[in-house]
Amino acid sequence: NEVSTTSLISRWNTTKTSSGSSASNQITLPLETTGNYNFMINWGDGVINTITSYNQQEVTHTYSSSGIYTLNISGTIIGWSFNDYGDRLKIIEISQWGSFNPGNSGNNFAGCSNLVLTATDVPDLNGVETLSGIFSKCIKINKNQEVVLRQIEKLEESLEISNLVKMQREIDMIKNILLTQDD
């Protein structure tokens, strides 16, 4: 089973529920009303769905049992924002960004306090105008500052957008926050 380099690969723990999250045997993707979607998702339990709309029923998946699952998303996914809500505690790792595009809402992973980044690639930032709050309240990421700073440097290298000055200010702000955090 070879994994495509364009897939978003992430691990989720369904038991890490919070106010506003799905049940302890479910995952709900943080898709946005303004997003653009046409992707296949392998939920890690043998079920594969095609998602083309932020509000279709398959955006929430119910497992036969609670646990840790690896999700593989391939195709077009533009728009993703936890915004400190929903299943923010359930996402525990991103090991590959692939062609994932966070969109322009900001706060994409805000509140994902269990998230660790192990990916060596960077997301697709084509058309992205803001990274505001992208990793806000991601305390496990902030404790591993070297990895995050490398990720941000890679994001800087991949930025080819008209709003570069604004993006640079936001990247500098993120770096400053990370460098001033206490362990």
Disulfide bonds with the S-S distance in Angstrom:
none
